[in-house]
């Protein structure tokens, strides 16, 4: 029985509108780096033309905080909001990534990398075409897990 080598990668960097759930993605087979983030910023501004205020919630990846990204964001009038480390529960798109993985990756085997890639693209298209609107609307709410009255102690 032949098995795929596992040496190929398919990256998806995305941004989702918090209210409309419109999705913008940049996909590649290399790496996500500052240049790819800049590509996403340009795509966001292309769609949200003019003086429309845009805030992009991001985690603390090094390539997202570098000067090339922050300077372009400033030039494009896109506010970058960096979340604290280890807080994916505060980032709406993390819920979407979980749903995408569940929809196209869990308990599935793909004979080839191209089939794997097509499955991801098909699931991304479901989001874009709003084929799963009802399911996604209940998942992508603006209700976030928070911890009130937490007692924190160090060992």
N, C-alpha and C positions, 0 to 999 in steps of 0.2 A: 504494500500500500504506500503510495507516494504521499509525502507531506510537504506543505509549503515551507520554504526556508525560514520565513519569519524575519528576513532582513530588510524587507521593504517597509516604508513608513508612509502614512497618509495623515497629514496635519490639517486641522480645521481651526482657524481662528475666527471668532465671530463676535457680533454685537447684536443684541436684541432690544427692540424698543419696548420699554417697560409697560406701556399701555396698549399699543396696537399689536404687539408681538411680531412686528415685521423683523425679518432676520437678514443680516448682511454677513456674508462669509468670504473668507479668503482661504483657499485650499492649496496645498503644495505637497510635494513628495520629498522635500529636503528637510528643512528645519524652520522653526518659528524663531525669528530674531527681530531686532529693532526695525529693519527694513520692511519686514512683513507687517509689523504693527503700523508703520507709517502708511503702507499701502491700504490698510484697513481704515485709518483716519481719513485718508483722501477719499475713499469710497463712501464713508459716512457723510462727509461734507458734500460730496457730489449729490447725494440723495436728499440731504437736509440743507438745501441751498439758502444762501443769504444769511440773515442775522438770526435765524432760528437758534435759540440756545440749545447746546448739546452738552450733556454730561456723560462721560464714559466711565463706568465703574470697572476697575481693574484690580487684579491681585498684585502682589508685590514682586513679580518676576523682574529680575535685573534688567532684561532687555526692554521692559515697559517703562522703566524709570530713567533711562539714559537720556542724555541731552538731545540727541537727534529726534527722539519721540516727543519730549516735552516742548522743545522749540517749535516743532511742526504743529503740535496741538495748540500752542499759544497763537501761532500765525493763523491757524484755521478757526480760532475762537471755539475750540473744544476743551471743555474743562475735564481734567483727568482727576478722578476720585479714587485714591488708592485705599484699599481695604487693609485692615490689620492682617498680619501674617496668620495663617492657619484659620481663616474664617470664610470658607467657601459657602457656608450657610447664609452669608449676607449677599451673595452674588447671584442674581436671578438666572444668569445664563448657565450656572452650574446645574440647576434643575433641568434645563433643556438638554445639556450634555448627558445627564443621567438617563433621561427619557430616550435620547437617540441611541445610546449604548444598549438600553433594554430592547428597543425596537429592532435594531439590526445586528447586534453582536451577541447577546446572551444566548447560550445554548445553540449556537450556529457554527457550522464549519464552511469555509469557502475554499473551493478547489484551487482558486488562483487569486492573485493579488487584484487583478482587474475585476473579478466578481466581488471581492471584498470592497473595493473602491465604489463600484456601482451600487452596492447595498447602502453604503453611507450616503452617497449622493441621492439615492431614491428617498431615504428617510429625511434628508435635508430638504428635499423638494416637497415632501408632505407638509413640512413646516411652512415653507415659502408659499405654497398653494393653499394653505390652510385646510388641508384634507383632514387633519386631526384637530381642528379648531376647538371643539368642545372639550376634548381631553386636555389639550394644552392650556386652555383658558382656566381650567380648574387647578392645573399644576403651576402655572406662571402668575400667581397672584402676588400682590405686594405685601403679603403677610410674611414676615420673617421671624425666624426663631430668635428669641432674645432671652437673656438670662438676668432676671431681676433678683435682687437680694442674694447675690451669690457670695458665699464666704470662700475666699481663696487663701490657701495656706501653702507655704513651701515646705517641702520635706527637709 
